[in-house]
Amino acid sequence: MKFTSVLSAAVLVAAMSGSLLAQEKKNEYVSIDEVKAVAEDYRDFQIQGEYLWQAGEKTFAAQCIADGDGKFTVVGFPGGFPGQGWASKEVRIYYRGKIEGDAVVLKVESMDIEGQRNQPIPENHANDIVKIDLEGKTMTFIVPGMPDRVAEKVDRVSARLGARDEGAVVLYDGMTKEAVSTDKLARFRKINEETGAMFSEFATKEIEKGKECMIHVEFMLSFMPRAKGQGRSNSGVYLNECYECQVLDSFGLRGENNECGGFYQQKRPICNAVFSPLKWQTYDFHFTPAKFENGQKVANARVDVALNGILIHENLEITGATPGCKNEADEARGIYFQGHGNNVQYRNIWVQYMD
């Protein structure tokens, strides 16, 4: 082989390797600084998020999901955001589109109404359009024959963010680089050295057996615009290492039992209260463990759950272990944070025992 051919082949291999590495990097971002390094993905990240239009007592909320490569889905919620003005059987409207020139242009596609999914849009709204400016500041709803509605970008924050209730026993802090201690962890994979947060997968040491308690967890989803379904920032919080409350980037989705807030294969949340990726979010569990007598279970575990301060399960009876970790047993256990191939981050994990 001539030297020039060898050189060309080497350059080709290097280019292919670089391309593969770039694509791998573009598939998952764990910080805003990281996503800024890829211009088109940062643009999509800025556009993704929540928008709100209000006029007097009228409200229309919308969640914009980045689908990668300049494509987006918008979900509209007449009345407000899920759990904050909008209920699960009310109208949900879907728009899909992409960047066209100096804006994202999306056409209305379908709607959910009264529990019926993917229903056709009424004729008088069949030509509705949504436009979003490329800086992600405003979303304009254009309905022929009516004044435009201009929704502004909003940044909701959980009221429970950074909470540390009186009497809390901290299992993992991770709020800063200086507040890192793994003393109460049974095992762990990796700490984010920039922030102190813990990457899944890990488990805490045993907490007190059989005690009713409050458990607080803060998590951050990766930004993975090209991933879909269960491949999009997947993890889970296993109470007693056997009951999984799902962690997933299901921002804008319907809220199933395998999406964020669902107890896997058992119960979907009352509403989908998850925020968009790269924002710190909160879980608060009021957990009553299963009761055992002579090694036999005599009462199921029960739990109330708030996601980002919004109640998503009330007095839920958990009928048995969910897949992926341990079976139920009459023994002291910790809390397990599932590793599922994605770098979901956790911090400010504590338990408060009830008197």
N, C-alpha and C positions, 0 to 999 in steps of 0.2 A: 504494500500500500504506500502511495506517495505521502510525503510529509504533509503536504497541503490537505490531503484527504483525512489524515489522522487528526490534524489541527481542527478541521471543520467538524469532524465527529465529536471531538472533545468539547468544542464550543456548543454544539447541539445538545450534548448530554448536560453540560453546565446550565444551558438555557432551560432545558426541560426540568432539571432539578430545581432551579430557581423558581420556575413557574409553579411547580408542585408545592414548594414551600410557601410561596405567596398565597396559593389557593388554600392551603391548610391554615395559614394564619388568618385568612379572610373568613374562615368558617366559624371561628369562635373568638369573641373579644371579652375580656374580663375587666376592662377599665376603659374609661372615656379616653384617656391618653392613648391607649392602644388603638382604638378605633379611629382616632384622628389621623393615624399614620396612613390610612387608605382613604383617599379623598372621596371616592364615590360611595363607599360604605358609610363614611361619616355624614355625608349629605343625607343618605337614607335614614341614618340614625336620628338626625335632627328633625326630619319630617315626621318620623314615627312618634306616636304619643297620643295625648288626650286633648280634645278641643271642646269648648263649651259656648253655646249661644243662649242668651237670656234676654227676654223682653217682657217686663212686668212679671206676671206669674208663669209665663211660658218659658220652657227650657228644652233645649235639644243638645244632648251630649253625643260625642263621637270618639271612637278609638281607632287610630290609624296604625295598621300593622305593616312593617317592612317585610316584603317577600323576596328581597334580593334583586340586584341588578335594575334598580329603578322602578320596580313593580310594587304595588301596594293594594291592601284591602282596607276599606273603611267600614266600620260597623256603627250604625246610628241608633241612638236610644232616646226616643221621645220621653221627656219627663226627667231625665238625669241619668247619672251613671248607675250601674248595677249596685244595689244596696243603698243607694243615695238618690232615691226618686224614681227609679225604674225597677219593676218587678219581673220575674222570670217569664210570665205568660203574656207580657205586654209586647208591643210591636218592636221587632229588631230588623233593621234595614241594612242590606249589604250593597256596597259599591266596590267595583274593581277597576283598576286602570294602571297607568304608568306615566312616567315623565314624558311630556310632550312640549318641547320648546322651553318656555320659562315657567312652567307649572306642572304639577301632577294633575292629570285629568282622569276622572273616574266616572263611569256610567253606572246607574242603578241596575242591579241584577236580580235580586230576589228579596223576600222578606219572611220572617217568622212571625206568626201571630196566633195567640191563644194556644200555644203549645204545638201548633202545626208548623213544620219546618219547610223551607224552600218553596214558599207560596209565590205565585206570580204577583207582580206589581200592578196596582190598579191603573187603568188606561190613562187617567189624568195625571199620573206621575211616571209614566213609562219613559219619558225623555229627560228625567231629572239628571243633573250633572253635579259633580263635586269638583272644585278646583282648590289645590293647596299650593301656596307659594313655596319656592325651593328653600327658603330659610326656615320653614316650618313654624311660621308665626300665626298664620290665619288659614282657615278652611272656609270656603264659600260654597253654600248650597244654592244652586241655580234651578229654580222651578219655573218653567214657562208660564208667563201670565201673572207671576207673583214677584214682589220685591225680593232681592237676594238676601239671604241670611249669612252674615259673616261671623263665624265662630272663632274665638281666640284660643290660643294654646294655653293650657293650664298645667300646673305641676302639683298634683296632689301628694301629700306626705302623710304617712300613718301617724295618728295621734299617739301611738304607742312606741314610736321610734326612740330608742335610747332609754326606754323605761327600765327602772330598777326598783321594784316594789320593796317596801319595808319587810325585813326578815328573809329576803332572797338569798339563796345559796348559789353563788356563781359557779357554774360548771365550766364555762369558757368565756373569757371577756373578749379579747381581740378587737376592742374598739380603737386601739392605737398600737403602734409597734412596741411601745413600752408596757402595754397591758397584756402581755402574752405569757400565759403559764399553762402548761399541759399536765399539771399535777392531777387534775380530776378527769383526765382522759385515759381510757383504757388502751386506745390505739389511735393513731392518726396518720394521715398520708402526707400532707404538705401545708405549710403556713404561707400566706401571702406576705412576703418580707416587706413589701411597700406599705401595707396597711395594718397588718396584724391579724386579719381575718383568716379563718380556716377554710381550706378547700375540702369539699367532700372527697373521699369517704373517711369517716371517723366515728368513734363511739365514746360516750362518757363512761365513767366508772358507775358502779351500781348506785342507785338512789334508794331511799328507804322503802322497804318492802310493804306493799299493800296500803300505802298512805294516799289519801286524797290530796291533790296538789295542783298548783298553778305552774305551768311551764311556759317560759317565754323564749322565743327563738327569732333572730333576725337573719335574713338571707338576701343574697343578691344573685339574680339570674344573669348568665352570660348573654351577650347579644349575638345571635346566630341567624341572620336574615335568610340564609339559603336552606337551613334545616327545616324539617317538617315534623309534625306530630310528636311522637315520643323521643325523637332525636334532637329536640330543641330545648337544651339546658335542663336535662332530666336529673332529678335526685328525689329524695323523700325523707321525711322525719318519721322514724319508727318509735312510737311510744312503747315502753317496756320491751323494746327490740322485737316487737311482733305485730304492731298495728301501724300500717303506713298511711300517713297523710301526705299526699303527693306534692312534690315540688316540681314545677315544669313551667316553661314559658308558654302558657296558654292565654296570654294577653289577647283579649278580643274574641276568644272562642266562647262556646256555650257553657262550659263548666261541667264536664262529665266526671265520672268517678275515677278516671285515670288522668285527669288534668289537675292543675293546681287547686288545692283545697278539697279534693276528693279523697275518700278512704277507698283505696284501690280495690276494685271489684265488689264493693259493698254499698257505698252511698256517695252520690254526687253532692256538691255544696248547694246551699240555698241559692246562692248567686256567685258569679265569677268576679271576685273582688281583687284579683291580681293586677299589679301595676306592670308597666312595660320594663324591659331589661335595663340593667345597670343602674337601678334605683334600689336602695335598701328598703326591704319590706319586713313586715312583722307577722308572726304567728303567736297567738296566745291560746293555750289549752287549759281548760279546767277539767282535769283528768281524775276519774275514779277507777282504780284498777279492778279487774275481775276478782271475785271472792272465791276462795277455795276452802273446802273442809275435807280432811283426811285424803288430801291429794286430788280431790274431785272438784271441778268447778261448779259452784252453786249459784253464781250470779255473773252476768256478763259485765265487761268494762263499759263505762259510759263517759262521754266527753262533750263539752261545749267548746267550739272553736271560733275564734275571731281572726280573720285575715285582714291585715292593715286596719284594724280597729272595727271591722264590719263583721257582724255575726254571720257565720256561714254554716254552722251546725249547732243545734240546740238540743241538749239532753239526748245525744245520739247513742244508741245501744250498739256496741261493736260485737257482732255475734261470734267472731273467732279471729284467728290470726290471718293477716293478709299475706300474699305470696312474697318471697324474696328474702326472708330473714328467719327468725326462730318461731317455733310453735309456742302456744300458751303454756305456762308452767307456774307452779307455786314456788317462785323463787325471786330473790332480789335481782333486778336488772337495771341497766342504764338506758340511754337514748341513743339510737343508732341513726347516723346520717348517711344515707345510701350513696355509694359511688356508682355512676351509670355512664362513665366515660366523658362526662362534662365537668367543667370547673365551676360548679356552683359554690358560692362563698357564704360562710356563716360567721356570726359573732353574737355577743351579748346573750349567751345561753344561760338561763338560770331556772331554779326550781324554788317554789315557796310552798311549804307544807301547810295544810289547813289544820286548824285546831279541832 
